[in-house]
Amino acid sequence: MVKLLSESPHLPEFCHFITWRSFFSVPAVCAETFFIDPDRFQHIVQPVETQGRKAHALTDPVQHDMIPVRIRIHIIVQDLPCHFLAFFFLLQNVFSLDVSALLAGAGVTRERMYDLGLQCISRVKDDGGRYYFLKNPMQEAVRGWIPVDAVCGSIAVYDPMDGRLGAGRMRTADDGTAEVYLQLEPDQSLLLETFAGSCQADPFPFYEPTRSGLPVRGDWQVRFTEGGPALPPARTVSALSSWTLYGRAYEPFAGTAEYRIRLAPVAETADAWELNLGDVRESASVWLDGKCLGTLFEAPWTVRLTQEQAARGGELVVKVSNLATNRIADMDRKGQPWKIFYNANIQPRLPVSRGANGSFTAAKWPLRDSGLLGPVTLSPLKKTE
């Protein structure tokens, strides 16, 4: 059933329904909003009577004179497809419209940062400003001026991973919208907030490495602090790797391990220092002499040290927690019950998760890397202007 709902204040409200009950078999719902110029819309919908209920059907193309209207299209598919002829017809006649041209004609602008490969979600504030959540999904870093679809006097930048915040460097483009200077590593996210006036904060600090990182060398004391099925024995390792490689007792463990090493003082002077953990599976909190430097659950696996911290050195502790994947797989291989919650036996999508009876099982899952994989390095940073 397709429902087209006009929200134009200049037109009488109408609802149109098209039902293809014979083509579908499982309920599903999706929704999208478009700004459509009816002059470009090739079909109109006329009322028909179907089994005593009012419904509508698409008629032949006609010419009609209407101002642009805002149409919200709700697709409610009843009886998911044995075949998709009706659905393809809908896509061809509705979704194949030139949406970009329609949005531009309606005065709806777009976020040009997507042209740079970035992604964002924006929300309008009560005062008319905007919040932005930005992410760099690419494999390369982004450094430069990033356009935002906002007219503002200043922009604040927040790093949710380490709590840094400050006023962003901003300039105004020819069309009056703002551009802000940002640096985003692969998979990194930042938050922006726009203000009509000035942002009362120190400038947000950005840094560039002055050379490649120095490896953190020495023996790591690895101690398992919480988790199960049992806490494995502590280990001392000189080279970092997945703890699943330590032996059979470590393979099914799901929980947290502490990695300790003495961080040697550095003699070099820099604006700041970056401690890069290399690879982490799956989250980590970093501590230096009892002070938390940050909690990380996504790349980049980096925290910053001040010059004073790097020059002093101290005891570095990295607390790493893995996923429950290996433990669940081990329990299923041993036939131990763990599915004690509702809907745990739904039909699995992947064959590797499907048992002989068709129900979910993790018995065939391969071991998943766990812990601090490294390499851990320390790099001098220079503040960018």
C-alpha atoms as a printed R data frame, in Angstrom:
    type eleno elety resid chain resno       x       y       z
1   ATOM     1    CA   MET     A     1   0.000   0.000   0.000
2   ATOM     2    CA   VAL     A     2   1.422   3.368  -1.022
3   ATOM     3    CA   LYS     A     3   0.313   6.527   0.706
4   ATOM     4    CA   LEU     A     4   0.998   9.957  -0.806
5   ATOM     5    CA   LEU     A     5   0.178  12.722   1.655
6   ATOM     6    CA   SER     A     6   0.221  16.328   0.520
7   ATOM     7    CA   GLU     A     7   1.381  18.796   3.147
8   ATOM     8    CA   SER     A     8   0.991  21.926   1.028
9   ATOM     9    CA   PRO     A     9  -1.070  24.664   2.696
10  ATOM    10    CA   HIS     A    10  -2.245  25.727  -0.779
11  ATOM    11    CA   LEU     A    11  -3.894  22.428  -1.679
12  ATOM    12    CA   PRO     A    12  -6.639  20.408  -0.024
13  ATOM    13    CA   GLU     A    13  -5.183  17.560   1.977
14  ATOM    14    CA   PHE     A    14  -5.508  14.252   0.211
15  ATOM    15    CA   CYS     A    15  -4.445  10.672   0.765
16  ATOM    16    CA   HIS     A    16  -3.886   8.220  -2.070
17  ATOM    17    CA   PHE     A    17  -3.601   4.507  -1.639
18  ATOM    18    CA   ILE     A    18  -2.484   1.809  -4.049
19  ATOM    19    CA   THR     A    19  -2.779  -1.752  -2.835
20  ATOM    20    CA   TRP     A    20  -0.932  -4.716  -4.269
21  ATOM    21    CA   ARG     A    21  -1.921  -7.388  -1.772
22  ATOM    22    CA   SER     A    22  -1.384 -10.239  -4.206
23  ATOM    23    CA   PHE     A    23   2.287  -9.411  -4.759
24  ATOM    24    CA   PHE     A    24   3.637  -9.293  -1.209
25  ATOM    25    CA   SER     A    25   3.969 -11.469   1.877
26  ATOM    26    CA   VAL     A    26   5.879  -9.874   4.888
27  ATOM    27    CA   PRO     A    27   5.181  -6.461   6.467
28  ATOM    28    CA   ALA     A    28   7.851  -3.792   6.002
29  ATOM    29    CA   VAL     A    29   7.893  -0.002   6.319
30  ATOM    30    CA   CYS     A    30  10.075   2.738   4.900
31  ATOM    31    CA   ALA     A    31   9.582   6.484   4.605
32  ATOM    32    CA   GLU     A    32  11.224   9.382   2.798
33  ATOM    33    CA   THR     A    33  10.427  13.028   2.212
34  ATOM    34    CA   PHE     A    34  10.787  14.854  -1.102
35  ATOM    35    CA   PHE     A    35   9.992  18.311  -2.424
36  ATOM    36    CA   ILE     A    36   8.261  17.640  -5.737
37  ATOM    37    CA   ASP     A    37   7.228  20.062  -8.457
38  ATOM    38    CA   PRO     A    38   3.964  18.611  -9.793
39  ATOM    39    CA   ASP     A    39   4.848  19.904 -13.262
40  ATOM    40    CA   ARG     A    40   7.604  17.258 -13.238
41  ATOM    41    CA   PHE     A    41   5.390  14.610 -11.646
42  ATOM    42    CA   GLN     A    42   4.170  12.432 -14.502
43  ATOM    43    CA   HIS     A    43   1.042  10.941 -12.966
44  ATOM    44    CA   ILE     A    44  -1.827  12.063 -10.808
45  ATOM    45    CA   VAL     A    45  -3.968   9.850  -8.662
46  ATOM    46    CA   GLN     A    46  -7.728   9.478  -9.028
47  ATOM    47    CA   PRO     A    47 -10.182   7.926  -6.548
48  ATOM    48    CA   VAL     A    48 -11.605   4.481  -7.233
49  ATOM    49    CA   GLU     A    49 -13.858   2.166  -5.251
50  ATOM    50    CA   THR     A    50 -12.285  -1.137  -4.176
51  ATOM    51    CA   GLN     A    51 -14.419  -3.596  -2.193
52  ATOM    52    CA   GLY     A    52 -16.420  -0.744  -0.745
53  ATOM    53    CA   ARG     A    53 -13.332   1.138   0.460
54  ATOM    54    CA   LYS     A    54 -11.974   4.309  -1.068
55  ATOM    55    CA   ALA     A    55  -8.638   3.779  -2.799
56  ATOM    56    CA   HIS     A    56  -6.749   5.527  -5.580
57  ATOM    57    CA   ALA     A    57  -5.008   4.430  -8.754
58  ATOM    58    CA   LEU     A    58  -2.485   6.076 -11.051
59  ATOM    59    CA   THR     A    59  -4.015   7.428 -14.252
60  ATOM    60    CA   ASP     A    60  -2.447   8.377 -17.565
61  ATOM    61    CA   PRO     A    61  -0.020  11.315 -17.583
62  ATOM    62    CA   VAL     A    62  -1.774  14.675 -17.602
63  ATOM    63    CA   GLN     A    63  -0.728  18.304 -17.563
64  ATOM    64    CA   HIS     A    64  -1.813  20.287 -14.541
65  ATOM    65    CA   ASP     A    65  -0.964  23.653 -13.055
66  ATOM    66    CA   MET     A    66   0.066  23.454  -9.396
67  ATOM    67    CA   ILE     A    67   2.605  25.236  -7.303
68  ATOM    68    CA   PRO     A    68   5.390  23.068  -5.804
69  ATOM    69    CA   VAL     A    69   4.053  20.911  -2.997
70  ATOM    70    CA   ARG     A    70   5.766  18.937  -0.256
71  ATOM    71    CA   ILE     A    71   4.854  15.282  -0.553
72  ATOM    72    CA   ARG     A    72   5.758  12.679   1.998
73  ATOM    73    CA   ILE     A    73   5.831   9.186   0.593
74  ATOM    74    CA   HIS     A    74   5.175   6.338   2.976
75  ATOM    75    CA   ILE     A    75   5.612   2.864   1.578
76  ATOM    76    CA   ILE     A    76   3.878   0.227   3.601
77  ATOM    77    CA   VAL     A    77   4.536  -3.097   1.983
78  ATOM    78    CA   GLN     A    78   2.144  -5.805   3.033
79  ATOM    79    CA   ASP     A    79   3.154  -9.354   2.101
80  ATOM    80    CA   LEU     A    80   6.897  -9.053   1.178
81  ATOM    81    CA   PRO     A    81   7.580  -9.903  -2.440
82  ATOM    82    CA   CYS     A    82   7.464 -13.112  -4.169
83  ATOM    83    CA   HIS     A    83   8.256 -10.804  -7.089
84  ATOM    84    CA   PHE     A    84   8.712  -7.033  -7.335
85  ATOM    85    CA   LEU     A    85   6.896  -5.873 -10.466
86  ATOM    86    CA   ALA     A    86   4.644  -3.490  -8.601
87  ATOM    87    CA   PHE     A    87   7.511  -2.207  -6.470
88  ATOM    88    CA   PHE     A    88   9.700  -1.588  -9.532
89  ATOM    89    CA   PHE     A    89   6.824   0.333 -11.090
90  ATOM    90    CA   LEU     A    90   6.693   2.575  -8.023
91  ATOM    91    CA   LEU     A    91  10.440   3.177  -8.089
92  ATOM    92    CA   GLN     A    92  10.394   4.043 -11.763
93  ATOM    93    CA   ASN     A    93   7.506   6.486 -11.507
94  ATOM    94    CA   VAL     A    94   8.240   8.149  -8.166
95  ATOM    95    CA   PHE     A    95  11.822   7.639  -7.003
96  ATOM    96    CA   SER     A    96  13.434   8.178 -10.420
97  ATOM    97    CA   LEU     A    97  12.663  11.892 -10.243
98  ATOM    98    CA   ASP     A    98  15.641  14.254 -10.260
99  ATOM    99    CA   VAL     A    99  15.566  14.865  -6.522
100 ATOM   100    CA   SER     A   100  18.570  17.209  -6.557
101 ATOM   101    CA   ALA     A   101  16.881  19.486  -9.085
102 ATOM   102    CA   LEU     A   102  13.628  19.391  -7.141
103 ATOM   103    CA   LEU     A   103  15.354  20.299  -3.883
104 ATOM   104    CA   ALA     A   104  17.212  23.154  -5.552
105 ATOM   105    CA   GLY     A   105  13.976  24.435  -7.098
106 ATOM   106    CA   ALA     A   106  12.330  24.400  -3.683
107 ATOM   107    CA   GLY     A   107  15.222  26.350  -2.173
108 ATOM   108    CA   VAL     A   108  16.505  23.419  -0.132
109 ATOM   109    CA   THR     A   109  20.302  23.482  -0.070
110 ATOM   110    CA   ARG     A   110  22.650  20.548   0.432
111 ATOM   111    CA   GLU     A   111  25.707  19.876   2.564
112 ATOM   112    CA   ARG     A   112  28.663  20.219   0.195
113 ATOM   113    CA   MET     A   113  30.990  18.444   2.635
114 ATOM   114    CA   TYR     A   114  29.659  15.195   1.134
115 ATOM   115    CA   ASP     A   115  31.524  16.127  -2.072
116 ATOM   116    CA   LEU     A   116  34.726  15.808  -0.020
117 ATOM   117    CA   GLY     A   117  33.784  12.312   1.139
118 ATOM   118    CA   LEU     A   118  32.646  13.337   4.627
119 ATOM   119    CA   GLN     A   119  29.374  12.379   6.285
120 ATOM   120    CA   CYS     A   120  27.270  14.403   8.715
121 ATOM   121    CA   ILE     A   121  24.030  14.696  10.625
122 ATOM   122    CA   SER     A   122  22.789  18.193  11.470
123 ATOM   123    CA   ARG     A   123  20.133  19.451  13.865
124 ATOM   124    CA   VAL     A   124  18.671  22.935  14.206
125 ATOM   125    CA   LYS     A   125  19.053  24.546  17.629
126 ATOM   126    CA   ASP     A   126  16.333  26.507  19.385
127 ATOM   127    CA   ASP     A   127  18.180  29.742  18.616
128 ATOM   128    CA   GLY     A   128  18.406  28.942  14.891
129 ATOM   129    CA   GLY     A   129  22.001  27.693  14.962
130 ATOM   130    CA   ARG     A   130  22.998  24.160  14.155
131 ATOM   131    CA   TYR     A   131  24.679  21.121  15.632
132 ATOM   132    CA   TYR     A   132  26.747  18.914  13.333
133 ATOM   133    CA   PHE     A   133  28.026  15.405  13.852
134 ATOM   134    CA   LEU     A   134  30.805  14.784  11.312
135 ATOM   135    CA   LYS     A   135  32.589  11.571  10.411
136 ATOM   136    CA   ASN     A   136  35.422  10.793   8.044
137 ATOM   137    CA   PRO     A   137  34.563   7.317   6.645
138 ATOM   138    CA   MET     A   138  37.507   7.275   4.234
139 ATOM   139    CA   GLN     A   139  40.869   5.582   4.533
140 ATOM   140    CA   GLU     A   140  42.797   8.848   4.210
141 ATOM   141    CA   ALA     A   141  42.937  11.866   6.505
142 ATOM   142    CA   VAL     A   142  41.099  15.096   5.700
143 ATOM   143    CA   ARG     A   143  42.790  18.429   6.373
144 ATOM   144    CA   GLY     A   144  41.412  21.694   5.078
145 ATOM   145    CA   TRP     A   145  38.412  24.003   4.840
146 ATOM   146    CA   ILE     A   146  35.109  22.165   5.212
147 ATOM   147    CA   PRO     A   147  31.875  23.827   3.974
148 ATOM   148    CA   VAL     A   148  28.790  23.780   6.196
149 ATOM   149    CA   ASP     A   149  25.330  24.792   5.033
150 ATOM   150    CA   ALA     A   150  24.925  27.494   7.657
151 ATOM   151    CA   VAL     A   151  25.143  31.263   7.902
152 ATOM   152    CA   CYS     A   152  26.767  32.053  11.240
153 ATOM   153    CA   GLY     A   153  29.215  34.252  13.069
154 ATOM   154    CA   SER     A   154  31.343  31.520  14.663
155 ATOM   155    CA   ILE     A   155  31.682  27.750  15.008
156 ATOM   156    CA   ALA     A   156  32.703  25.711  18.045
157 ATOM   157    CA   VAL     A   157  34.497  22.374  17.612
158 ATOM   158    CA   TYR     A   158  34.241  19.467  20.067
159 ATOM   159    CA   ASP     A   159  36.175  16.193  20.096
160 ATOM   160    CA   PRO     A   160  33.936  13.668  21.889
161 ATOM   161    CA   MET     A   161  36.756  11.134  22.339
162 ATOM   162    CA   ASP     A   162  39.090  13.251  24.464
163 ATOM   163    CA   GLY     A   163  36.885  16.166  25.568
164 ATOM   164    CA   ARG     A   164  38.811  18.871  23.718
165 ATOM   165    CA   LEU     A   165  36.762  21.898  22.657
166 ATOM   166    CA   GLY     A   166  37.362  25.365  21.298
167 ATOM   167    CA   ALA     A   167  36.497  27.950  18.683
168 ATOM   168    CA   GLY     A   168  37.035  26.774  15.124
169 ATOM   169    CA   ARG     A   169  38.856  28.765  12.452
170 ATOM   170    CA   MET     A   170  36.104  30.027  10.159
171 ATOM   171    CA   ARG     A   171  35.803  31.902   6.906
172 ATOM   172    CA   THR     A   172  32.815  32.929   4.786
173 ATOM   173    CA   ALA     A   173  32.308  31.551   1.284
174 ATOM   174    CA   ASP     A   174  31.072  33.642  -1.662
175 ATOM   175    CA   ASP     A   175  27.478  32.470  -1.120
176 ATOM   176    CA   GLY     A   176  27.523  33.615   2.521
177 ATOM   177    CA   THR     A   177  27.755  30.146   4.053
178 ATOM   178    CA   ALA     A   178  30.522  29.188   6.446
179 ATOM   179    CA   GLU     A   179  33.662  27.114   6.034
180 ATOM   180    CA   VAL     A   180  35.585  25.760   9.012
181 ATOM   181    CA   TYR     A   181  39.118  24.381   9.123
182 ATOM   182    CA   LEU     A   182  39.170  20.777  10.340
183 ATOM   183    CA   GLN     A   183  41.508  17.818  10.568
184 ATOM   184    CA   LEU     A   184  39.932  14.361  10.652
185 ATOM   185    CA   GLU     A   185  41.844  11.102  10.665
186 ATOM   186    CA   PRO     A   186  40.262   8.007   9.066
187 ATOM   187    CA   ASP     A   187  37.113   7.027  11.004
188 ATOM   188    CA   GLN     A   188  37.407  10.089  13.261
189 ATOM   189    CA   SER     A   189  34.338  12.085  14.303
190 ATOM   190    CA   LEU     A   190  33.919  15.665  15.507
191 ATOM   191    CA   LEU     A   191  31.006  17.780  16.724
192 ATOM   192    CA   LEU     A   192  30.332  21.337  15.532
193 ATOM   193    CA   GLU     A   193  28.030  24.020  16.923
194 ATOM   194    CA   THR     A   194  27.252  27.250  15.071
195 ATOM   195    CA   PHE     A   195  26.529  30.603  16.738
196 ATOM   196    CA   ALA     A   196  25.089  33.837  15.382
197 ATOM   197    CA   GLY     A   197  27.656  35.812  17.375
198 ATOM   198    CA   SER     A   198  31.157  35.022  18.528
199 ATOM   199    CA   CYS     A   199  32.153  31.820  20.318
200 ATOM   200    CA   GLN     A   200  33.745  32.697  23.662
201 ATOM   201    CA   ALA     A   201  36.449  30.020  23.756
202 ATOM   202    CA   ASP     A   202  40.104  29.501  23.030
203 ATOM   203    CA   PRO     A   203  40.936  28.308  19.506
204 ATOM   204    CA   PHE     A   204  40.482  24.578  18.990
205 ATOM   205    CA   PRO     A   205  43.972  23.002  18.830
206 ATOM   206    CA   PHE     A   206  45.028  21.040  15.765
207 ATOM   207    CA   TYR     A   207  48.385  19.310  15.482
208 ATOM   208    CA   GLU     A   208  50.585  17.752  12.832
209 ATOM   209    CA   PRO     A   209  53.274  15.109  13.510
210 ATOM   210    CA   THR     A   210  56.780  16.419  12.879
211 ATOM   211    CA   ARG     A   211  58.190  12.957  12.163
212 ATOM   212    CA   SER     A   212  57.368   9.274  12.452
213 ATOM   213    CA   GLY     A   213  56.608   7.868  15.869
214 ATOM   214    CA   LEU     A   214  59.074   6.331  18.314
215 ATOM   215    CA   PRO     A   215  58.177   2.733  19.251
216 ATOM   216    CA   VAL     A   216  57.393   2.121  22.909
217 ATOM   217    CA   ARG     A   217  59.834  -0.670  23.728
218 ATOM   218    CA   GLY     A   218  60.073  -3.008  26.664
219 ATOM   219    CA   ASP     A   219  58.200  -5.834  28.340
220 ATOM   220    CA   TRP     A   220  54.430  -5.524  28.751
221 ATOM   221    CA   GLN     A   221  52.885  -6.992  31.894
222 ATOM   222    CA   VAL     A   222  49.505  -8.417  30.840
223 ATOM   223    CA   ARG     A   223  47.028  -9.156  33.641
224 ATOM   224    CA   PHE     A   224  43.415 -10.229  33.162
225 ATOM   225    CA   THR     A   225  41.216  -8.376  35.636
226 ATOM   226    CA   GLU     A   226  37.603  -9.303  34.948
227 ATOM   227    CA   GLY     A   227  35.587 -11.538  32.647
228 ATOM   228    CA   GLY     A   228  35.150 -15.231  32.001
229 ATOM   229    CA   PRO     A   229  34.738 -18.116  31.765
230 ATOM   230    CA   ALA     A   230  37.820 -17.832  34.034
231 ATOM   231    CA   LEU     A   231  40.655 -15.340  34.398
232 ATOM   232    CA   PRO     A   232  43.671 -16.649  32.437
233 ATOM   233    CA   PRO     A   233  47.170 -16.468  33.966
234 ATOM   234    CA   ALA     A   234  49.103 -13.208  33.716
235 ATOM   235    CA   ARG     A   235  51.721 -12.947  30.996
236 ATOM   236    CA   THR     A   236  54.840 -10.903  30.195
237 ATOM   237    CA   VAL     A   237  55.292 -10.199  26.493
238 ATOM   238    CA   SER     A   238  57.848  -8.192  24.542
239 ATOM   239    CA   ALA     A   239  55.807  -8.138  21.323
240 ATOM   240    CA   LEU     A   240  52.101  -7.291  21.279
241 ATOM   241    CA   SER     A   241  49.594  -9.613  19.622
242 ATOM   242    CA   SER     A   242  46.101 -10.982  20.136
243 ATOM   243    CA   TRP     A   243  45.754 -12.696  23.505
244 ATOM   244    CA   THR     A   244  44.018 -15.574  21.709
245 ATOM   245    CA   LEU     A   245  47.540 -16.563  20.567
246 ATOM   246    CA   TYR     A   246  48.745 -17.021  24.160
247 ATOM   247    CA   GLY     A   247  47.257 -20.508  24.423
248 ATOM   248    CA   ARG     A   248  44.031 -22.492  24.633
249 ATOM   249    CA   ALA     A   249  43.075 -21.043  28.040
250 ATOM   250    CA   TYR     A   250  43.018 -17.533  26.532
251 ATOM   251    CA   GLU     A   251  40.933 -18.259  23.430
252 ATOM   252    CA   PRO     A   252  37.404 -18.198  24.955
253 ATOM   253    CA   PHE     A   253  38.095 -15.344  27.362
254 ATOM   254    CA   ALA     A   254  35.783 -12.321  27.159
255 ATOM   255    CA   GLY     A   255  36.549  -9.434  29.452
256 ATOM   256    CA   THR     A   256  39.281  -6.934  30.291
257 ATOM   257    CA   ALA     A   257  43.070  -7.120  30.459
258 ATOM   258    CA   GLU     A   258  45.562  -4.520  31.729
259 ATOM   259    CA   TYR     A   259  48.758  -3.896  29.778
260 ATOM   260    CA   ARG     A   260  51.489  -2.177  31.844
261 ATOM   261    CA   ILE     A   261  54.826  -0.810  30.748
262 ATOM   262    CA   ARG     A   262  57.259   1.882  31.861
263 ATOM   263    CA   LEU     A   263  57.116   4.832  29.459
264 ATOM   264    CA   ALA     A   264  60.608   6.252  29.142
265 ATOM   265    CA   PRO     A   265  60.996  10.051  29.387
266 ATOM   266    CA   VAL     A   266  61.658  11.855  26.099
267 ATOM   267    CA   ALA     A   267  64.446  14.411  25.746
268 ATOM   268    CA   GLU     A   268  62.952  16.071  22.671
269 ATOM   269    CA   THR     A   269  60.688  19.128  22.963
270 ATOM   270    CA   ALA     A   270  57.384  19.390  21.103
271 ATOM   271    CA   ASP     A   271  54.063  21.246  21.378
272 ATOM   272    CA   ALA     A   272  52.392  17.945  22.328
273 ATOM   273    CA   TRP     A   273  52.848  14.197  21.883
274 ATOM   274    CA   GLU     A   274  50.584  11.582  20.365
275 ATOM   275    CA   LEU     A   275  50.438   8.075  21.812
276 ATOM   276    CA   ASN     A   276  49.196   5.725  19.083
277 ATOM   277    CA   LEU     A   277  48.052   2.274  20.227
278 ATOM   278    CA   GLY     A   278  48.151   0.853  16.708
279 ATOM   279    CA   ASP     A   279  45.292  -1.667  16.684
280 ATOM   280    CA   VAL     A   280  42.891  -2.379  19.542
281 ATOM   281    CA   ARG     A   281  40.241  -5.087  19.816
282 ATOM   282    CA   GLU     A   282  37.823  -3.663  20.825
283 ATOM   283    CA   SER     A   283  37.995  -0.736  23.287
284 ATOM   284    CA   ALA     A   284  40.656   0.770  25.532
285 ATOM   285    CA   SER     A   285  41.203   3.299  28.288
286 ATOM   286    CA   VAL     A   286  44.694   4.793  28.603
287 ATOM   287    CA   TRP     A   287  46.270   5.791  31.925
288 ATOM   288    CA   LEU     A   288  49.580   7.468  32.760
289 ATOM   289    CA   ASP     A   289  50.652   7.475  36.412
290 ATOM   290    CA   GLY     A   290  47.053   6.954  37.501
291 ATOM   291    CA   LYS     A   291  45.568   9.713  35.312
292 ATOM   292    CA   CYS     A   292  43.148   8.738  32.554
293 ATOM   293    CA   LEU     A   293  44.233  10.177  29.190
294 ATOM   294    CA   GLY     A   294  41.157   8.982  27.310
295 ATOM   295    CA   THR     A   295  38.791   6.130  26.487
296 ATOM   296    CA   LEU     A   296  38.754   4.826  22.921
297 ATOM   297    CA   PHE     A   297  36.236   2.581  21.196
298 ATOM   298    CA   GLU     A   298  36.964   3.436  17.558
299 ATOM   299    CA   ALA     A   299  39.885   4.444  15.350
300 ATOM   300    CA   PRO     A   300  42.000   6.522  15.518
301 ATOM   301    CA   TRP     A   301  43.427   4.741  18.567
302 ATOM   302    CA   THR     A   302  45.326   7.798  19.794
303 ATOM   303    CA   VAL     A   303  45.557   9.990  22.877
304 ATOM   304    CA   ARG     A   304  47.594  13.152  23.439
305 ATOM   305    CA   LEU     A   305  50.222  13.835  26.069
306 ATOM   306    CA   THR     A   306  51.472  17.236  27.117
307 ATOM   307    CA   GLN     A   307  55.168  18.028  26.811
308 ATOM   308    CA   GLU     A   308  55.428  17.775  30.584
309 ATOM   309    CA   GLN     A   309  53.886  14.294  30.654
310 ATOM   310    CA   ALA     A   310  56.122  13.032  27.850
311 ATOM   311    CA   ALA     A   311  59.252  14.508  29.452
312 ATOM   312    CA   ARG     A   312  58.398  12.928  32.800
313 ATOM   313    CA   GLY     A   313  57.363   9.493  31.499
314 ATOM   314    CA   GLY     A   314  55.807   7.117  34.003
315 ATOM   315    CA   GLU     A   315  53.754   3.961  34.253
316 ATOM   316    CA   LEU     A   316  51.587   3.491  31.176
317 ATOM   317    CA   VAL     A   317  48.500   1.300  31.626
318 ATOM   318    CA   VAL     A   318  46.186   0.350  28.764
319 ATOM   319    CA   LYS     A   319  42.969  -1.402  29.836
320 ATOM   320    CA   VAL     A   320  41.494  -3.310  26.884
321 ATOM   321    CA   SER     A   321  38.126  -5.072  26.658
322 ATOM   322    CA   ASN     A   322  37.180  -7.412  23.829
323 ATOM   323    CA   LEU     A   323  33.803  -8.629  22.583
324 ATOM   324    CA   ALA     A   324  31.923 -11.686  23.863
325 ATOM   325    CA   THR     A   325  32.258 -13.357  20.441
326 ATOM   326    CA   ASN     A   326  34.866 -15.969  21.383
327 ATOM   327    CA   ARG     A   327  33.130 -16.918  24.620
328 ATOM   328    CA   ILE     A   328  29.742 -17.349  22.944
329 ATOM   329    CA   ALA     A   329  31.305 -19.516  20.224
330 ATOM   330    CA   ASP     A   330  33.046 -21.659  22.840
331 ATOM   331    CA   MET     A   331  29.815 -22.153  24.794
332 ATOM   332    CA   ASP     A   332  27.943 -23.203  21.665
333 ATOM   333    CA   ARG     A   333  30.699 -25.665  20.732
334 ATOM   334    CA   LYS     A   334  30.432 -27.189  24.219
335 ATOM   335    CA   GLY     A   335  26.625 -27.206  24.195
336 ATOM   336    CA   GLN     A   336  26.429 -24.881  27.185
337 ATOM   337    CA   PRO     A   337  23.116 -22.972  27.352
338 ATOM   338    CA   TRP     A   338  23.341 -19.194  27.174
339 ATOM   339    CA   LYS     A   339  20.341 -18.162  25.043
340 ATOM   340    CA   ILE     A   340  18.178 -17.185  28.003
341 ATOM   341    CA   PHE     A   341  16.506 -14.177  26.424
342 ATOM   342    CA   TYR     A   342  13.630 -13.671  24.016
343 ATOM   343    CA   ASN     A   343  14.072 -14.272  20.262
344 ATOM   344    CA   ALA     A   344  17.566 -15.757  20.503
345 ATOM   345    CA   ASN     A   345  16.611 -18.519  18.063
346 ATOM   346    CA   ILE     A   346  15.642 -16.384  15.084
347 ATOM   347    CA   GLN     A   347  16.655 -17.570  11.648
348 ATOM   348    CA   PRO     A   348  20.293 -16.467  11.090
349 ATOM   349    CA   ARG     A   349  21.156 -14.531   7.950
350 ATOM   350    CA   LEU     A   350  24.675 -15.925   7.439
351 ATOM   351    CA   PRO     A   351  25.331 -19.639   6.837
352 ATOM   352    CA   VAL     A   352  28.235 -19.592   9.335
353 ATOM   353    CA   SER     A   353  25.683 -18.767  12.068
354 ATOM   354    CA   ARG     A   354  23.178 -21.451  11.049
355 ATOM   355    CA   GLY     A   355  23.001 -24.811  12.800
356 ATOM   356    CA   ALA     A   356  21.768 -28.129  11.437
357 ATOM   357    CA   ASN     A   357  18.228 -27.347  12.622
358 ATOM   358    CA   GLY     A   358  18.289 -23.881  11.020
359 ATOM   359    CA   SER     A   359  18.547 -22.022  14.333
360 ATOM   360    CA   PHE     A   360  21.295 -19.655  15.368
361 ATOM   361    CA   THR     A   361  24.600 -21.044  16.603
362 ATOM   362    CA   ALA     A   362  28.056 -19.521  17.001
363 ATOM   363    CA   ALA     A   363  29.825 -22.911  17.068
364 ATOM   364    CA   LYS     A   364  31.355 -22.355  13.608
365 ATOM   365    CA   TRP     A   365  32.592 -18.824  14.285
366 ATOM   366    CA   PRO     A   366  36.344 -18.337  13.880
367 ATOM   367    CA   LEU     A   367  38.415 -16.880  16.705
368 ATOM   368    CA   ARG     A   368  38.291 -13.112  16.847
369 ATOM   369    CA   ASP     A   369  41.458 -11.130  17.693
370 ATOM   370    CA   SER     A   370  41.364  -9.623  21.175
371 ATOM   371    CA   GLY     A   371  43.442  -7.177  23.206
372 ATOM   372    CA   LEU     A   372  46.144  -4.632  22.432
373 ATOM   373    CA   LEU     A   373  47.705  -5.554  19.085
374 ATOM   374    CA   GLY     A   374  49.927  -2.496  18.630
375 ATOM   375    CA   PRO     A   375  52.417  -1.361  17.596
376 ATOM   376    CA   VAL     A   376  52.412   1.405  20.229
377 ATOM   377    CA   THR     A   377  54.297   4.554  19.201
378 ATOM   378    CA   LEU     A   378  54.904   8.055  20.549
379 ATOM   379    CA   SER     A   379  55.087  10.940  18.055
380 ATOM   380    CA   PRO     A   380  56.037  14.622  18.537
381 ATOM   381    CA   LEU     A   381  53.356  17.080  17.386
382 ATOM   382    CA   LYS     A   382  53.447  20.654  16.154
383 ATOM   383    CA   LYS     A   383  50.473  22.940  16.627
384 ATOM   384    CA   THR     A   384  49.050  24.191  13.322
385 ATOM   385    CA   GLU     A   385  48.138  27.828  12.869
